[in-house]
Amino acid sequence: MPGHGTTIDGAFQSGTSARSRLGRWFRAHQFEIWLTLPLVAYVLALTVTPIINTFRLSLTDPQQGGLTLDNYGRIFEGAVFRSAVVNTVIVAAMSLILELGLGLIIALTLHAAFRGRGFVRTITLVPLGVPTIVAGAVMLLIFARAGYLNSIIFLIQDLVNLLPGVDWQYQPISLTVAGGIPTLFTVAIADTWKVLPIVVLIFLAGLQSIPEDIYEAADMDGATKWQRFTRVTFPLLIPYMTMAIILRAIDAFRIYELALVLAGGVEPVLGTYIFDRYLPPTSDEYTAASASIVLFAIIMIFVILYLRFVAPRGRSGG
Amino acid sequence: MSASHTRQRRDRLDPVLKVAFPVWVVATVVIVLFPIYLIFLVSFAPGSALFGDRPPLVITDFTLQWWDRVLEGGELIPPLVKSLTVATVTTALAILIAAPAAYVISRLRPAVAYTIVLALLVTRMFPEFTIGISVATWFASFGLIDTYVGLVLAHLIGSLPFIAWILVGTFETVPRDLEEAAQIDGASRLGTLIRVVFPLAAPGIAVASLFVWLYSWNEFLYARLLTTNQNTLPLQVFQAIDRGTLQQMATVAAVLTLPILLVVYFLQRYLRPGALTGAVKG
């Protein structure tokens, strides 16, 4: 394979015109160009162009076709859109907290040596393969009124009532139609169950990257287990935590299937809102495009704020 | 007295951990498996089992009627065929398009390769909705709604950046000396690629293919945008949620989940913690 540096330098030295220099570069790299062309063409045609087109749609006047901000104005006026934005942020925040907290604890568990660790590790990876829509379906079985969560609480009620002098009558609840935070919470639980394996794998990678001699040094100084965690493990995990937060946040804000199944009739999120605008009977791709740009903006703002303010502070603090 | 011995004697966390740790491990396993147990439980439950406030956690009177009905009712086979075909064709095309490009990227200077991979991954930051709205509008005007072609094209959008990212990491592990040796022996560059590089990268390509296949098999969002009546399996699950019985829903969900559990079981030894982060550092 010819080195890129030499070819380009050679072309400069010969002092030929820019056009023939470009031609020579193309001839020298013909093989590479042909191999990369399909991927580049595909990404340009069916990823970059649609993104630009959706931006354009969001700024297009549906009647006259001129540039306008009316589509954004129209959606921001709607109460459904505003509650969709709020709900999206609430669900994402709850999911992130649950996923990072539990993910860290499970990763620490799997990093410790115990009998049957391989088996437990395999089990914790299983939800990775369960389709998201199935995760939604099964959480519906759990959280609905005639659901298994109520069944389990009734079982606990019966056990508690065996104690003398206790008489607890449990009133069954239906989280999926309750609305508000309880319904959004079921979405966050479903998301957590589904993606925990990814978060655990990221934290495990972090734990394995910490050299053993740091712990030995900490032991020499008489550190307790808790000190080992707060002074050694946690600070060294911060880069991995940043990676997990960014990766998860990008997906958490655009939650769709789980919200559709578990909260569809009660609480909108941006994902379900965009679909309701786009699909019949509304069939309005202009406001759907605007809402999808708002969703993208929320993701970008979160990532930028996180990388700008939270991540560096964590690093210097540790 | 060893350092670790002193530490153990002083540590007040030890007795707590001794009791809590096994309980925690068992609880984790039970909570992770419970939803999967439920899918299969409900798919075998008789119609009367799911009424009232307290659905039973174990059932004694199994019934195969839901499986019979779903398998014979003709509501499963067409979606199954569509999901299988689309996932398989998407995987084949994704490898065909991404593997050669990933090879070239892996042979660039590390800084350049890193920038290109990062640019590919940045496209993933855009919500699928942002891409999907335009794609669905175009496909509707080309008559690609409800077609296999349309869905394959859409699933490639989500797969290509991901598979290119994984494969760049794979090709980086193939030594360049072997390529040079093959070329000294008179092989063409394309011949070297096909006969030397790709076979050495085959295990990585296989794993990447499985990920793409899984993605397409599970994909819901593009499928919903591009379908009016020819459902894929995930859409069929949603239809059962929307207007079927809970048992029908559970049965279709079980059909969708079964092959996945097998694939993940096979994949799990490749799901080493380093696999996710290695390529980022590369």
Interface residues (C-beta under 8 A of the other chain):
Chain A: M1 H4 F31 E32 L35 T36 P38 L39 V40 Y42 V43 L46 T47 V48 T49 P50 I51 N53 T54 L57 I105 I106 T109 A112 F114 G116 V120 R121 T122 I123 T124 L125 V126 P127 L128 G129 V130 P131 T132 I133 V134 A135 G136 A137 V138 M139 L140 L141 I142 R145 A146 G147 Y148 N150 S151 I152 F154 L155 P172 W193 L196 P197 I198 L201 I202 L204 A205 L207 Q208 E216 D219 M220 G222 A223 T224 K225 W226 Y240 M243 I250 F253 R254 Y256 E257 L260 V261 G271 I274 F275 Y278 L279 E285 A288 A289 A291 S292 I293 L295 F296 I299 M300 V303
Chain B: A3 S4 T6 R7 R10 D11 R12 L13 D14 L17 F21 W24 V25 T28 V29 I31 V32 L33 P35 I36 L38 I39 V42 L50 F51 G52 D53 R54 P55 P56 L57 L96 I97 A98 P100 A101 Y103 V104 I105 R107 L108 R109 L120 T123 R124 M125 F126 P127 E128 F129 T130 I131 G132 I133 S134 V135 A136 T137 W138 L153 L156 I157 L160 P161 A164 E179 R189 L190 L214 W217 N218 F220 L221 R224 L225 P234 V237 F238 A240 I241 L246 M249 A250 A253 L256 T257 I260 L261 V263 V264 Y265 Q268 L271 P273 G274 A275 L276 T277 V280
